[in-house]
Every structure is written in structure tokens, then in C-alpha cells.
Amino acid sequence: MTNELVYLYGGILILLVLIMIQAMASIGNRGLNWGLSNRADPDPDTVFEARAKRTVANHVEGLILFSLAILTAQAAGISTGLTGMGAALFFWGRLAYAPIYLLGISHLRTLAWAVSLVGSLLILWEIGQVAFGG
């Protein structure tokens, strides 16, 4: 397994943890009976619960782009120092992003998000170099 795929696996694990945090926040706000129900007419989200939902949604968006880039690179047999660095930047940026967003630290959140985006862009760059002979 390449390092890029290991980082993809790590990104999936981050998503799993975030989903669990979001679920616990919802059940903590509304109770276990609501969590086991069909969830009709929920109470308004708490600040943390809403932030957890946005963190999950943002991670899913980033993970889709990253996953497609990694899987495209793998299918094309592309695994370079730059794709490895991109995968590491994505993973560590997202690992930092999650608690920063959950805690509501705005400016640092944007920096962590940008680091993860740069990681995905590096992988896409390498794919473009191979695909278009750059």
C-alpha cells in the first residue's frame, strides 16, 4: 500500500470520528429517545452541534476531492514525492482542522483548511503533468 493510500485511510478515519462526535452532540442535545426515533421535528441545534455538522460537511467535501485525486493517481501508477507530500499535507491539515473548527477558532481554521487544499492540489498537479506531458 502506498503512503498516499495510507493517508486516504487516515482521512476516512477522521471522517468516522467526526460523524461520531456529531451524533453524540445531537443525542446529547435531544436525548437518546430522539436518537433512536425517526427524528421528526428536531429541536434547534446547539452551537457545538451546528459546528459539528459543518465540520463533517466540510470534511466530506475535502475528502471527496482528495479521494478522487488519490485514486486517479493510483490508477495511473503515479506515486511521487509530490503526491506523497500532497497526501501528507491533506491528512495533517484535516487532522488539525477538525478540532480547530469544533472549538470555533476561525483564522487558524482557515489556515488548516488551506494546507489540506494545497495537498490535494499538489496531487492534481502531478496527475496533470503526466496526463498532459507537462
C-alpha angles and dihedrals in degrees: 000000000000123000088247091061091046089056090047088054088050091052090053090051090051088054091050091052092047092051089051091049090050092049092048090049091052094047090044090054099043106021136247094281089060090046090055094044132082086266098235117169100003122199115253115282120260115238091258093046092052090047090050091052091050091047091054092046092049092048091050090053092050093042092053092055093043094046093050091048093048094045092047091050091048092049089051092048092245115150113146138151088266095052089047091050091046092052091049092049091050094049098044092042091053093043089055093040096058100062092034090056093042089053092047099241100156110188096039088048090060092050092052090047091051092051091054092047091051087053092056091044092054090055092047089049091056091048089051091050091056096039097047101029094244 
